[in-house]
Amino acid sequence: MADEPDNLVLHILHRIDANVGRPAEDVRGLKVGMTAVDEGLVLLNRRMGRFEPRLDRIERRLELVDQPL
């Protein structure tokens, strides 16, 4: 009879230990996903940055902007 509470406690502790590891794995996965999103945004910002000079040039060629006096 004395062994039963120890086994029960060990069993519960093992279940708790298994559940504690899950959030850590989830957080790791979220970090990987956020890194991918960050890298995608950096790439998008670089591409968008190249559009502005090209659009300025197109607007000047088509005379869509007022020329400074």
N, C-alpha and C positions, 0 to 999 in steps of 0.2 A: 504494500500500500504506500510506503514512503517513496517509492520510485515513481509513482504516477504523477504527483504534482511536479516533480523535476522534469519529467518527460513533457508534461503539458506546458510548462514554462518554456522549455527549450523549443518545443514545437511552435509556440506563439512567437518567441524571439526570432526563429528562423523565418516565419512568415513576415514579421515586421522588417527584418533585414532585406528580404526579397523585395518588399514594397518600397523601401527607402532608395534602392538603386534605380528604380524606374524613373523618378523625376530627374535624376542626374543624366540619364541617357536621353530623356526628352529635351533637356536643356542643351545638351551637346548637339542634338539634331537641329534645334532652333538656331544655335550659333552658326552651324554650317549653312543653314538656309539664309540667315541674315547676311552672312559673308557673300553669298552668291548674289543676293539682292543689291548689296552695296557695290559689288564689282559691276553689276549691270547698270546701275545708276551712274557710276563713273564713266563707263563707256558711252552711255547716252548723253551725258553732259559734254563729253569731248566732241561727239558728233554734232550736237546742237551748237556748240561753239564755232564750228566750221561753217555753219549755215549763215550766220549773221553777216560776215564779210561778203559772202556770195550774194545774199539778198540785197545788201547795200549796193553792190556793183550793178545788179540787174535793175534796181530802182533808178539808179543814175542813168543807165543806158536807155531806159524807157522814158526817162524824164518824168518820173512819178514823184520826185521829191524836189522841193524848192532849193535852188542853188543859193549858197550864202552870198550876200552882197559884197 
